[in-house]
């Protein structure tokens, strides 16, 4: 629990030598994974051994699910949390875990049901309150999202999470000045994390105040916990400033961290257009759509092509996507009305 994995490995190994129980083997596997001694595939194998020794040890079931979720293996993680709930529907952590995975898959209604169940079981579950605030925002219920955000702030006043949730809800209500005020207050009370700086940059970008946005995002990417989201936004801001070389540097970093993310691929396509690498841009946009990008972004992509005088290519891309309108390769409807 203190992240002292070296000591945990030693103790779990000694415990497993005396009695190779599910709990001992699962603890050893988890400690070794989080310390970097084993990779994800080895961790999954060792955890399944632990679960075979004790199928009712739900911590192991959930731990496997959480590790898979953070690794982006959402289908596998969903199965783990569902398995835990099948064994004990009163397991608030499993209900929250399933809500988290469903949120990552943008299944907002189902996610709301499970996070609400987690809070029914454990009303003071602050992480679940924070997640429900996000889900309510995505369900276009920002006023209710603010209530949950306020509860998070009250419980964690020195953490940035609740402030960001509240600011995003204010922004959704068109109260951007209040959203900015919340984030400014948070920067005084909470540590200036990359998460907080990202959303300050995001709001400034939405106002097309790229100079201000750049100041925030440049501070954000200096943090150790900066993610591909920060670098992708950095590229977007650089494009807004028409600094193409900076946009390339930023999007390359995002691609390195998360090469299969649909928005990273889409932003890369926009950067490629500005670099006049038009065929590569079209291919990158196709990859973004295949990775799950909403086809409504086709309009912005075509506008960027038109801005570079690529009229024939624009027509060809629109016609090609019109042929795909009825169904994607996965059989899902594509709306390309833009």
GUTI-90229 format. One record per residue (C-alpha): residue in three letters; chain; x, z, y. Coordinates in nm, 3 decimals. Each point is the difference from the previous one (the first is absolute). Layout:
residues N
(ALA; A; (X; Z; Y))
...
//
This chain:
residues 338
(UNK; A; (0.000; 0.000; 0.000))
(UNK; A; (0.302; 0.042; 0.233))
(UNK; A; (0.133; -0.347; -0.095))
(UNK; A; (0.300; 0.167; -0.164))
(UNK; A; (-0.004; -0.251; -0.283))
(UNK; A; (0.350; 0.073; -0.130))
(UNK; A; (-0.096; 0.360; -0.074))
(UNK; A; (-0.340; -0.107; -0.134))
(UNK; A; (0.161; -0.248; -0.241))
(UNK; A; (0.231; 0.270; -0.136))
(UNK; A; (-0.285; 0.246; -0.056))
(UNK; A; (-0.245; -0.254; -0.143))
(UNK; A; (0.269; -0.132; -0.235))
(UNK; A; (0.067; 0.352; -0.125))
(UNK; A; (-0.373; 0.063; -0.041))
(UNK; A; (-0.049; -0.328; -0.187))
(UNK; A; (0.291; 0.087; -0.233))
(UNK; A; (-0.177; 0.320; -0.096))
(UNK; A; (-0.344; -0.156; -0.022))
(UNK; A; (-0.063; -0.372; 0.068))
(UNK; A; (-0.350; 0.050; 0.141))
(UNK; A; (-0.195; -0.242; 0.215))
(UNK; A; (0.054; 0.216; 0.309))
(UNK; A; (0.376; 0.030; -0.054))
(UNK; A; (0.048; -0.370; -0.073))
(UNK; A; (-0.219; -0.106; 0.293))
(UNK; A; (0.184; 0.231; 0.239))
(UNK; A; (0.334; -0.136; -0.120))
(UNK; A; (-0.113; -0.361; 0.038))
(UNK; A; (-0.140; 0.060; 0.349))
(UNK; A; (0.312; 0.182; 0.118))
(UNK; A; (0.228; -0.270; -0.135))
(UNK; A; (-0.207; -0.277; 0.164))
(UNK; A; (-0.018; 0.165; 0.342))
(UNK; A; (0.375; 0.071; -0.011))
(UNK; A; (0.070; -0.368; -0.075))
(UNK; A; (0.139; 0.057; -0.349))
(UNK; A; (-0.256; -0.230; -0.165))
(UNK; A; (-0.199; -0.300; 0.123))
(UNK; A; (-0.375; -0.045; 0.002))
(UNK; A; (-0.019; -0.163; -0.343))
(UNK; A; (0.202; 0.281; -0.159))
(UNK; A; (-0.213; 0.258; 0.179))
(UNK; A; (-0.323; -0.157; -0.129))
(UNK; A; (0.137; -0.004; -0.354))
(UNK; A; (0.108; 0.366; 0.015))
(UNK; A; (-0.333; 0.107; 0.152))
(UNK; A; (-0.193; -0.170; -0.277))
(UNK; A; (0.205; 0.197; -0.251))
(UNK; A; (-0.092; 0.317; 0.186))
(UNK; A; (-0.369; -0.094; 0.003))
(UNK; A; (0.014; -0.079; -0.372))
(UNK; A; (0.130; 0.354; -0.060))
(UNK; A; (-0.282; 0.150; 0.209))
(UNK; A; (-0.282; -0.244; 0.092))
(UNK; A; (-0.182; 0.275; 0.192))
(UNK; A; (0.287; 0.081; 0.236))
(UNK; A; (-0.163; -0.154; 0.307))
(UNK; A; (0.294; 0.055; 0.233))
(UNK; A; (0.192; -0.261; -0.199))
(UNK; A; (-0.293; -0.244; 0.014))
(UNK; A; (-0.027; 0.041; 0.377))
(UNK; A; (0.376; -0.006; 0.061))
(UNK; A; (0.028; -0.332; -0.177))
(UNK; A; (-0.287; -0.128; 0.211))
(UNK; A; (0.155; 0.116; 0.328))
(UNK; A; (0.339; -0.153; -0.077))
(UNK; A; (-0.165; -0.329; -0.096))
(UNK; A; (-0.214; 0.008; 0.315))
(UNK; A; (0.299; 0.052; 0.230))
(UNK; A; (0.175; -0.284; -0.182))
(UNK; A; (-0.293; -0.231; 0.074))
(UNK; A; (-0.121; -0.017; -0.360))
(UNK; A; (-0.356; 0.071; 0.101))
(UNK; A; (-0.182; -0.121; -0.311))
(UNK; A; (0.214; 0.216; -0.226))
(UNK; A; (-0.033; 0.298; 0.235))
(UNK; A; (-0.377; -0.043; 0.011))
(UNK; A; (-0.014; 0.021; -0.379))
(UNK; A; (0.198; 0.324; 0.006))
(UNK; A; (-0.223; 0.170; 0.256))
(UNK; A; (-0.312; -0.119; -0.179))
(UNK; A; (0.140; 0.140; -0.325))
(UNK; A; (0.059; 0.336; 0.169))
(UNK; A; (-0.354; 0.004; 0.140))
(UNK; A; (-0.142; -0.091; -0.341))
(UNK; A; (0.168; 0.313; -0.138))
(UNK; A; (-0.101; 0.219; 0.296))
(UNK; A; (-0.231; -0.135; 0.271))
(UNK; A; (0.067; 0.320; 0.199))
(UNK; A; (0.363; -0.104; 0.053))
(UNK; A; (0.017; -0.033; 0.379))
(UNK; A; (0.351; -0.147; -0.001))
(UNK; A; (-0.105; -0.274; -0.242))
(UNK; A; (-0.307; -0.076; 0.214))
(UNK; A; (0.223; -0.019; 0.307))
(UNK; A; (0.255; -0.212; -0.187))
(UNK; A; (-0.267; -0.247; -0.106))
(UNK; A; (-0.127; -0.016; 0.360))
(UNK; A; (0.354; -0.069; 0.120))
(UNK; A; (0.046; -0.287; -0.246))
(UNK; A; (-0.340; -0.148; 0.086))
(UNK; A; (0.095; 0.022; 0.369))
(UNK; A; (0.317; -0.198; -0.067))
(UNK; A; (-0.221; -0.260; -0.171))
(UNK; A; (-0.240; 0.008; 0.300))
(UNK; A; (-0.293; 0.112; -0.218))
(UNK; A; (-0.125; 0.218; 0.283))
(UNK; A; (-0.345; 0.098; -0.132))
(UNK; A; (0.131; 0.111; -0.340))
(UNK; A; (0.293; 0.176; 0.168))
(UNK; A; (-0.243; 0.191; 0.223))
(UNK; A; (-0.197; 0.123; -0.301))
(UNK; A; (0.309; 0.140; -0.170))
(UNK; A; (0.163; 0.155; 0.306))
(UNK; A; (-0.330; 0.167; 0.085))
(UNK; A; (-0.017; 0.134; -0.356))
(UNK; A; (0.352; 0.139; 0.041))
(UNK; A; (-0.111; 0.181; 0.316))
(UNK; A; (-0.311; 0.135; -0.171))
(UNK; A; (0.228; 0.151; -0.261))
(UNK; A; (0.258; 0.118; 0.253))
(UNK; A; (-0.136; 0.014; 0.358))
(UNK; A; (0.339; 0.097; 0.149))
(UNK; A; (0.179; -0.301; -0.152))
(UNK; A; (0.166; -0.121; 0.320))
(UNK; A; (0.155; -0.315; -0.149))
(UNK; A; (-0.345; -0.101; -0.122))
(UNK; A; (-0.146; 0.062; 0.346))
(UNK; A; (0.265; -0.227; 0.148))
(UNK; A; (-0.069; -0.271; -0.256))
(UNK; A; (-0.375; 0.025; 0.057))
(UNK; A; (0.058; -0.041; 0.374))
(UNK; A; (0.177; -0.329; -0.071))
(UNK; A; (-0.269; -0.113; -0.243))
(UNK; A; (-0.277; 0.080; 0.251))
(UNK; A; (0.185; -0.205; 0.260))
(UNK; A; (0.017; -0.295; -0.240))
(UNK; A; (-0.372; 0.042; -0.069))
(UNK; A; (-0.064; -0.035; 0.377))
(UNK; A; (-0.092; 0.366; 0.043))
(UNK; A; (0.260; 0.105; 0.260))
(UNK; A; (-0.199; 0.294; 0.143))
(UNK; A; (-0.005; 0.165; -0.342))
(UNK; A; (0.366; -0.092; -0.043))
(UNK; A; (0.078; 0.203; 0.314))
(UNK; A; (-0.164; 0.311; -0.152))
(UNK; A; (0.224; -0.016; -0.305))
(UNK; A; (0.302; -0.075; 0.220))
(UNK; A; (-0.072; 0.310; 0.210))
(UNK; A; (-0.013; 0.208; -0.320))
(UNK; A; (0.340; -0.139; -0.101))
(UNK; A; (0.146; 0.081; 0.343))
(UNK; A; (-0.138; 0.355; -0.020))
(UNK; A; (0.159; 0.051; -0.341))
(UNK; A; (0.327; -0.185; 0.073))
(UNK; A; (0.055; 0.025; 0.378))
(UNK; A; (0.371; -0.080; -0.029))
(UNK; A; (-0.051; -0.308; -0.217))
(UNK; A; (-0.061; -0.350; 0.135))
(UNK; A; (-0.261; -0.100; -0.258))
(UNK; A; (-0.318; 0.130; 0.161))
(UNK; A; (0.100; -0.123; 0.345))
(UNK; A; (0.051; -0.354; -0.128))
(UNK; A; (-0.335; 0.008; -0.181))
(UNK; A; (-0.174; 0.116; 0.319))
(UNK; A; (0.176; -0.255; 0.219))
(UNK; A; (-0.097; -0.285; -0.230))
(UNK; A; (-0.363; 0.113; 0.004))
(UNK; A; (-0.001; 0.018; 0.382))
(UNK; A; (0.150; -0.349; 0.009))
(UNK; A; (-0.276; -0.128; -0.231))
(UNK; A; (-0.255; 0.142; 0.246))
(UNK; A; (0.165; -0.193; 0.284))
(UNK; A; (0.141; 0.320; 0.152))
(UNK; A; (0.361; -0.115; 0.005))
(UNK; A; (0.113; 0.224; 0.287))
(UNK; A; (-0.115; 0.302; -0.200))
(UNK; A; (0.174; -0.136; -0.308))
(UNK; A; (0.326; -0.028; 0.193))
(UNK; A; (-0.048; 0.350; 0.140))
(UNK; A; (-0.039; 0.141; -0.353))
(UNK; A; (0.323; -0.166; -0.113))
(UNK; A; (0.184; 0.119; 0.310))
(UNK; A; (-0.116; 0.356; -0.066))
(UNK; A; (0.110; -0.034; -0.361))
(UNK; A; (0.349; -0.108; 0.104))
(UNK; A; (0.031; 0.330; 0.188))
(UNK; A; (-0.144; 0.219; -0.278))
(UNK; A; (0.114; -0.176; -0.317))
(UNK; A; (0.336; -0.152; -0.084))
(UNK; A; (0.047; -0.357; 0.128))
(UNK; A; (-0.030; -0.167; -0.341))
(UNK; A; (0.012; -0.371; -0.073))
(UNK; A; (-0.371; 0.027; -0.092))
(UNK; A; (-0.095; 0.129; 0.343))
(UNK; A; (0.225; -0.248; 0.179))
(UNK; A; (-0.140; -0.286; -0.208))
(UNK; A; (-0.353; 0.069; 0.121))
(UNK; A; (0.111; 0.035; 0.360))
(UNK; A; (0.164; -0.340; -0.040))
(UNK; A; (-0.308; -0.138; -0.175))
(UNK; A; (-0.235; 0.100; 0.282))
(UNK; A; (0.235; -0.144; 0.262))
(UNK; A; (0.022; -0.324; -0.201))
(UNK; A; (-0.378; -0.025; -0.014))
(UNK; A; (0.003; 0.015; 0.381))
(UNK; A; (0.268; -0.274; 0.003))
(UNK; A; (0.234; 0.246; 0.170))
(UNK; A; (0.291; -0.119; -0.207))
(UNK; A; (0.269; 0.158; 0.216))
(UNK; A; (-0.145; 0.347; -0.053))
(UNK; A; (-0.067; -0.072; -0.366))
(UNK; A; (0.362; -0.102; -0.049))
(UNK; A; (0.124; 0.333; 0.136))
(UNK; A; (-0.213; 0.192; -0.250))
(UNK; A; (0.078; -0.217; -0.301))
(UNK; A; (0.373; -0.002; 0.068))
(UNK; A; (-0.006; 0.380; -0.012))
(UNK; A; (-0.213; -0.013; -0.314))
(UNK; A; (0.233; -0.220; -0.204))
(UNK; A; (0.289; 0.236; 0.067))
(UNK; A; (-0.172; 0.267; -0.209))
(UNK; A; (0.101; 0.041; -0.361))
(UNK; A; (-0.364; -0.016; -0.110))
(UNK; A; (-0.071; -0.330; 0.177))
(UNK; A; (-0.185; -0.237; -0.232))
(UNK; A; (-0.061; -0.370; -0.035))
(UNK; A; (-0.304; 0.048; 0.225))
(UNK; A; (0.232; 0.094; 0.288))
(UNK; A; (0.223; -0.301; -0.050))
(UNK; A; (-0.296; -0.237; -0.033))
(UNK; A; (-0.146; 0.131; 0.327))
(UNK; A; (0.345; -0.032; 0.158))
(UNK; A; (-0.007; -0.370; -0.093))
(UNK; A; (-0.351; -0.040; 0.143))
(UNK; A; (0.106; 0.160; 0.327))
(UNK; A; (0.309; -0.219; 0.018))
(UNK; A; (-0.220; -0.306; -0.044))
(UNK; A; (-0.218; 0.124; 0.285))
(UNK; A; (0.313; 0.015; 0.216))
(UNK; A; (0.110; -0.343; -0.132))
(UNK; A; (0.322; 0.149; -0.134))
(UNK; A; (0.020; -0.205; -0.317))
(UNK; A; (0.341; 0.115; -0.119))
(UNK; A; (-0.111; 0.365; 0.021))
(UNK; A; (-0.322; -0.088; -0.182))
(UNK; A; (0.206; -0.157; -0.280))
(UNK; A; (0.223; 0.305; -0.031))
(UNK; A; (-0.302; 0.233; -0.014))
(UNK; A; (-0.208; -0.201; -0.248))
(UNK; A; (0.299; -0.043; -0.230))
(UNK; A; (0.026; 0.378; -0.017))
(UNK; A; (-0.372; 0.025; -0.079))
(UNK; A; (0.033; -0.267; -0.270))
(UNK; A; (0.289; 0.191; -0.154))
(UNK; A; (-0.205; 0.321; -0.016))
(UNK; A; (-0.332; -0.156; -0.114))
(UNK; A; (0.040; -0.368; -0.094))
(UNK; A; (-0.350; -0.036; -0.143))
(UNK; A; (-0.204; 0.152; 0.282))
(UNK; A; (-0.257; -0.245; 0.132))
(UNK; A; (0.042; 0.091; 0.369))
(UNK; A; (0.378; -0.012; -0.025))
(UNK; A; (-0.025; -0.348; -0.151))
(UNK; A; (-0.249; -0.105; 0.269))
(UNK; A; (0.221; 0.127; 0.283))
(UNK; A; (0.293; -0.180; -0.158))
(UNK; A; (-0.206; -0.320; 0.009))
(UNK; A; (-0.054; 0.047; 0.375))
(UNK; A; (0.371; 0.060; 0.055))
(UNK; A; (0.083; -0.314; -0.200))
(UNK; A; (-0.228; -0.202; 0.229))
(UNK; A; (0.188; 0.125; 0.306))
(UNK; A; (0.324; -0.096; -0.176))
(UNK; A; (-0.150; -0.348; -0.052))
(UNK; A; (0.027; 0.034; -0.378))
(UNK; A; (-0.352; -0.133; -0.043))
(UNK; A; (-0.012; -0.086; -0.369))
(UNK; A; (0.146; 0.340; -0.089))
(UNK; A; (-0.258; 0.162; 0.227))
(UNK; A; (-0.284; -0.170; -0.186))
(UNK; A; (0.142; 0.115; -0.332))
(UNK; A; (0.036; 0.357; 0.132))
(UNK; A; (-0.362; -0.002; 0.118))
(UNK; A; (-0.114; -0.118; -0.345))
(UNK; A; (0.195; 0.288; -0.154))
(UNK; A; (-0.168; 0.245; 0.238))
(UNK; A; (-0.346; -0.124; -0.101))
(UNK; A; (0.095; 0.022; -0.369))
(UNK; A; (0.119; 0.358; 0.064))
(UNK; A; (-0.343; 0.096; 0.137))
(UNK; A; (0.005; -0.090; 0.370))
(UNK; A; (-0.352; -0.050; 0.135))
(UNK; A; (-0.056; -0.371; 0.057))
(UNK; A; (-0.129; 0.076; 0.352))
(UNK; A; (0.366; -0.007; 0.106))
(UNK; A; (0.005; -0.372; -0.065))
(UNK; A; (-0.126; -0.059; 0.353))
(UNK; A; (0.290; 0.186; 0.159))
(UNK; A; (0.247; -0.180; -0.222))
(UNK; A; (-0.143; -0.339; 0.095))
(UNK; A; (0.003; 0.095; 0.368))
(UNK; A; (0.371; 0.079; -0.029))
(UNK; A; (0.059; -0.344; -0.154))
(UNK; A; (-0.197; -0.168; 0.279))
(UNK; A; (0.210; 0.193; 0.252))
(UNK; A; (0.303; -0.181; -0.137))
(UNK; A; (-0.171; -0.340; 0.009))
(UNK; A; (-0.046; -0.021; -0.379))
(UNK; A; (-0.342; -0.164; 0.021))
(UNK; A; (0.017; -0.204; -0.321))
(UNK; A; (0.126; 0.295; -0.204))
(UNK; A; (-0.278; 0.214; 0.147))
(UNK; A; (-0.263; -0.247; -0.116))
(UNK; A; (0.156; -0.027; -0.345))
(UNK; A; (0.014; 0.377; -0.046))
(UNK; A; (-0.360; 0.043; 0.113))
(UNK; A; (-0.119; -0.272; -0.238))
(UNK; A; (0.200; 0.152; -0.285))
(UNK; A; (-0.152; 0.342; 0.058))
(UNK; A; (-0.346; -0.152; 0.031))
(UNK; A; (0.048; -0.123; -0.356))
(UNK; A; (0.074; 0.362; -0.100))
(UNK; A; (-0.299; 0.141; 0.187))
(UNK; A; (-0.232; 0.053; -0.295))
(UNK; A; (0.244; 0.208; -0.200))
(UNK; A; (0.357; 0.129; 0.000))
(UNK; A; (0.222; -0.011; -0.311))
(UNK; A; (-0.147; 0.343; -0.087))
(UNK; A; (-0.354; -0.131; 0.041))
(UNK; A; (-0.071; 0.193; 0.322))
(UNK; A; (-0.186; -0.154; 0.291))
(UNK; A; (0.214; -0.114; 0.288))
(UNK; A; (-0.140; 0.002; 0.350))
(UNK; A; (0.200; -0.245; 0.210))
(UNK; A; (-0.256; -0.046; 0.277))
(UNK; A; (0.269; 0.058; 0.262))
//
